[in-house]
Amino acid sequence: MKRTSGMVLAATLALAGCSTLQSTAETVGDWFSWSDSSAAKPSPLVELAPGPQPREVWRTDAGDPKASLFQPAANGEAVFAAGARAGFRFSLDTGKTAWRAESPAALSAGVGLGPELLLAGTVRGELIALDVATGAARWSAKLTSELAGVPLQAGDVVIARSGDGLLRGLSAATGERVWQYSRSLPPLALRGSGGMSVGAGQLYAGFPGGKLVALDAAKGTQLWEATVALPRGATEIERIADVMGAPLVDARRVCAAAYQGSVACFDRASGAPLWSRDASTHVALAADDAHLYHVGADDVLTQHDLDSGRAGWRQDKLAHRRLSAPLVFERWLVVGDAEGYVHVLSLEDGSLVARTRV
């Protein structure tokens, strides 16, 4: 479970726009009345002790994300992003635009970054592949509905997930379909649920209804299925138990968390459960070499031991601030909120050490 470099962090803060956080939060908020005057108010910002503060390195504009599922991606040289009408490559050091690629149709999801391809989806249900170096169009593929998350590449296969629950493996060279995997979905699902990750030739995908599945990334055959959460309740809303965000993968385990469910880790090879703790989250997890970090439904951050699941520190001073997914960065944990603040916490004890507003 790799940490993110400093320059990647700077670029992510400048470009993210919290579109995934906003779309997911607003979906849940519509049901549970976050906008109502009786809803819990965001915790006030606490005074911080003097110390080093984050500094903006550069800022640029990728266009209005509206309510789409956009997030930036980076390699060692550049940052890639998309807005409603174009994809971009920016210099990692300066933020200068290297290329801009206009889309004939409005974009709705992206970007996925492979060794040679930049991937994004359109409102027409198309997957577009651009050349990473030049921005030139490589190919496009018609899906059965809009992308339901960020596409990714595993070797010679590009993997895309559509809103009707289908996973498709496409040739990275031509966009032609290599395999397809489907399963039934519950009547209600959270927008932005069911992320994907790859590791050692395997694809790990979370699903609405609390399931985590491992597939052979090259062939699409199912290797195992595990239960992160079981739907419970009398109504469909109460029974929402969607796996949120991309699963975390390391050499031994794969971990995932579900809304109104659990945070859990499983053996990567067999899917056997290693540990599980009751929790609820609407964003992805983060981890370092020894600990896992998750944002609870009330926006309380909790640390867990990766081997045992034992809870460590708990930070509640950001409660009800509608937090983004956390990010491990060197010796800190970084998280954004719905008011545009980026908070920096100590990995050691969860204390708040710095803050900036983007």
Residue pairs with C-beta under 8 A, 6 or more apart in sequence:
1 248
1 249
1 250
1 287
1 288
1 289
1 328
3 288
3 328
3 329
3 330
4 12
4 327
4 328
4 329
6 329
6 330
7 57
7 74
7 92
7 93
8 74
8 79
8 92
9 327
9 329
9 334
10 56
10 57
10 58
11 57
11 58
11 72
11 74
11 79
11 90
11 92
11 95
12 72
12 74
12 79
12 327
13 54
13 56
13 336
13 342
13 356
13 358
14 56
14 57
14 58
14 59
14 60
14 95
14 358
15 60
15 62
15 72
15 79
15 81
15 90
16 71
16 72
16 324
16 336
17 62
17 65
17 70
18 324
18 336
18 338
18 340
19 65
19 66
19 67
19 68
19 69
19 70
19 71
20 69
20 70
20 71
20 192
20 324
20 325
21 283
21 322
21 323
21 324
21 325
21 336
21 338
22 67
22 338
23 67
23 68
23 69
23 191
23 192
24 190
24 191
24 192
24 193
24 244
24 282
24 283
25 34
25 282
25 322
25 338
26 67
27 190
27 191
27 192
28 34
28 190
28 259
28 282
29 35
31 237
32 39
33 39
34 322
40 298
40 319
40 320
41 320
42 319
42 320
42 321
42 322
42 337
42 338
42 339
43 316
43 317
43 318
43 319
43 320
43 321
45 341
45 355
46 317
46 352
48 352
48 353
48 354
48 355
49 353
51 353
51 354
52 354
53 354
53 355
53 356
54 342
54 344
54 354
54 355
54 356
55 356
56 356
56 358
57 95
58 94
58 95
59 95
60 90
60 95
60 97
61 83
62 70
62 72
62 81
62 82
62 83
62 86
62 88
63 82
63 83
63 84
63 85
63 86
64 83
64 84
65 83
65 84
66 84
68 84
68 107
68 108
68 109
69 108
69 109
69 110
69 147
69 148
69 149
69 150
69 191
69 192
70 81
70 82
70 83
70 107
70 109
70 110
70 111
71 110
71 111
71 150
72 79
72 80
72 81
72 111
73 79
73 80
73 81
73 111
73 112
73 113
73 118
74 80
74 92
74 113
75 113
76 92
77 91
77 92
78 89
78 90
78 91
78 92
78 98
79 89
79 90
79 91
79 92
79 95
80 87
80 88
80 89
80 90
80 111
80 113
80 118
80 132
81 87
81 88
81 90
81 111
82 88
82 107
82 110
82 111
82 120
83 107
84 106
84 107
85 102
85 103
85 106
85 107
86 100
86 101
86 102
86 103
86 107
87 100
87 101
87 103
87 107
87 110
87 111
87 118
87 120
87 128
87 130
87 135
88 97
88 99
88 100
88 101
89 97
89 98
89 99
89 118
89 132
89 135
90 96
90 97
90 98
91 98
99 134
99 135
100 135
101 130
101 135
101 136
101 137
103 120
103 122
103 128
105 122
105 123
105 124
105 126
106 122
106 123
107 120
107 121
107 122
107 123
107 128
108 121
108 122
108 123
108 146
108 147
109 120
109 121
109 146
109 147
109 148
109 149
109 150
109 151
110 118
110 119
110 120
110 121
110 147
110 150
110 151
111 118
111 119
111 120
111 150
112 118
112 119
112 120
112 150
112 151
112 152
112 153
112 158
113 119
113 132
113 153
114 132
114 152
114 153
114 158
114 172
115 132
115 153
116 131
116 132
116 133
116 172
117 129
117 130
117 131
117 132
117 138
117 153
117 158
117 172
118 129
118 130
118 131
118 132
118 135
119 127
119 128
119 129
119 130
119 150
119 151
119 152
119 153
119 158
119 160
120 127
120 128
120 130
120 151
121 127
121 128
121 143
121 146
121 147
121 151
121 160
122 128
122 146
123 146
125 142
125 143
125 144
125 145
125 146
125 147
125 162
126 140
126 141
126 142
126 143
127 140
127 141
127 143
127 147
127 151
127 158
127 160
127 170
127 175
128 137
128 140
129 137
129 138
129 139
129 140
129 141
129 158
129 172
129 175
130 136
130 137
130 138
131 137
131 138
138 175
139 174
139 175
140 175
141 160
141 170
141 175
141 176
141 177
143 160
143 162
143 166
143 168
144 162
144 164
144 166
145 162
145 163
145 164
146 162
146 163
147 160
147 161
147 162
147 163
148 161
148 162
148 163
148 194
149 161
149 192
149 194
149 195
149 196
150 195
150 196
150 246
151 158
151 159
151 160
151 161
152 158
152 159
152 196
152 197
152 198
153 159
153 172
154 198
154 201
154 203
154 217
154 218
155 172
155 201
155 217
155 218
156 171
156 172
156 173
156 218
157 169
157 170
157 171
157 172
157 178
157 179
157 217
157 218
158 169
158 170
158 171
158 172
158 175
159 167
159 168
159 169
159 170
159 196
159 198
159 203
159 217
160 167
160 168
160 170
161 167
161 168
161 194
161 196
161 205
162 168
164 185
165 182
165 183
165 184
165 185
165 207
166 180
166 181
166 182
167 180
167 181
167 182
167 196
167 203
167 205
167 215
167 220
168 177
168 179
168 180
168 181
169 177
169 178
169 179
169 180
169 217
169 218
169 219
169 220
170 176
170 177
170 178
171 177
171 178
178 218
178 220
179 219
179 220
179 221
180 220
181 215
181 220
181 222
183 207
183 211
183 213
185 207
185 208
185 209
186 208
186 209
186 231
186 236
186 239
186 240
187 236
188 208
188 236
188 237
188 239
188 240
189 208
189 240
189 242
190 208
190 240
190 242
190 244
190 259
190 282
192 244
192 245
192 282
193 206
193 207
193 208
193 242
193 243
193 244
193 259
194 205
194 206
194 207
194 208
194 242
194 243
194 244
195 205
195 206
195 243
195 244
195 245
195 246
195 247
195 284
196 203
196 204
196 205
196 206
196 246
196 247
197 203
197 204
197 246
197 247
197 248
197 249
197 254
198 204
198 217
198 249
199 249
199 250
199 254
199 268
200 268
201 216
201 217
201 218
202 214
202 215
202 216
202 217
202 223
202 268
203 214
203 215
203 216
203 217
204 212
204 213
204 214
204 215
204 247
204 249
204 254
204 256
205 212
205 213
205 215
205 247
206 212
206 213
206 228
206 242
206 243
206 244
206 245
206 246
206 247
206 256
206 258
207 213
207 242
207 243
208 240
208 241
208 242
208 243
209 231
209 241
209 242
210 227
210 228
210 229
210 230
210 231
210 241
210 242
210 243
210 258
210 261
211 225
211 226
211 227
211 228
211 243
212 225
212 226
212 227
212 228
212 243
212 247
212 254
212 256
212 266
212 271
213 222
213 224
213 225
213 226
214 222
214 223
214 224
214 225
214 254
214 268
214 271
215 221
215 222
215 223
216 223
223 271
224 270
224 271
225 271
226 264
226 266
226 271
226 273
228 241
228 243
228 256
228 257
228 258
228 261
228 262
228 264
228 276
229 241
229 243
229 258
229 259
229 260
229 261
229 262
230 241
230 261
231 239
231 240
231 241
232 238
232 239
232 241
232 260
233 239
238 260
240 259
240 260
241 258
241 259
241 260
241 261
242 258
242 259
243 256
243 257
243 258
244 257
244 258
244 259
244 281
244 282
244 283
244 284
245 256
245 257
245 281
245 283
245 284
245 285
245 325
246 284
247 254
247 255
247 256
248 254
248 255
248 256
248 284
248 285
248 286
248 287
248 292
249 268
250 268
250 287
251 268
252 267
252 268
253 265
253 266
253 267
253 268
253 274
253 306
254 265
254 266
254 268
255 263
255 264
255 265
255 266
255 285
255 287
255 292
255 306
256 263
256 264
256 266
256 285
257 263
257 264
257 279
257 281
257 284
257 285
257 294
258 280
258 281
259 280
259 281
259 282
259 297
260 280
260 297
261 278
261 279
261 280
262 276
262 277
262 278
262 279
263 276
263 277
263 279
263 281
263 285
263 292
263 294
263 304
263 309
264 273
264 274
264 275
264 276
264 277
264 309
265 273
265 274
265 275
265 276
265 292
265 306
265 309
266 272
266 273
266 274
267 273
267 274
274 309
275 308
275 309
276 309
277 304
277 309
277 311
279 294
279 296
279 302
280 296
280 297
281 294
281 295
281 296
281 297
282 295
282 297
283 295
283 323
283 324
283 325
283 326
284 325
285 292
285 293
285 294
285 325
285 326
286 292
286 293
286 294
286 325
286 326
286 327
286 328
286 333
287 293
287 306
287 328
288 328
288 347
289 306
290 305
290 306
290 307
291 303
291 304
291 305
291 306
291 312
291 347
292 303
292 304
292 305
292 306
293 301
293 302
293 303
293 304
293 326
293 328
293 333
294 301
294 302
294 304
294 326
295 301
295 323
295 324
295 325
295 326
295 335
296 302
298 319
298 320
299 318
299 319
299 320
299 321
299 322
299 323
299 337
300 314
300 315
300 316
300 318
300 319
301 314
301 315
301 318
301 323
301 326
301 333
301 335
301 345
301 350
302 311
302 312
302 313
302 314
302 315
303 311
303 312
303 313
303 314
303 347
303 350
304 310
304 311
304 312
305 311
305 312
312 350
313 349
313 350
314 350
315 345
315 350
315 351
315 352
317 352
318 335
318 337
318 343
318 352
321 337
321 338
321 339
321 341
322 337
322 338
323 335
323 336
323 337
323 338
324 335
324 336
324 337
325 335
326 333
326 334
326 335
327 333
327 334
327 335
328 334
328 347
331 346
331 347
331 348
332 344
332 345
332 346
332 347
332 353
332 354
333 344
333 345
333 346
333 347
333 350
334 342
334 343
334 344
334 345
335 342
335 343
335 345
336 342
336 343
336 358
337 343
339 357
340 357
340 358
341 355
341 356
341 357
341 358
342 355
342 356
342 357
342 358
343 352
343 354
343 355
344 352
344 353
344 354
344 355
345 351
345 352
345 353
346 353
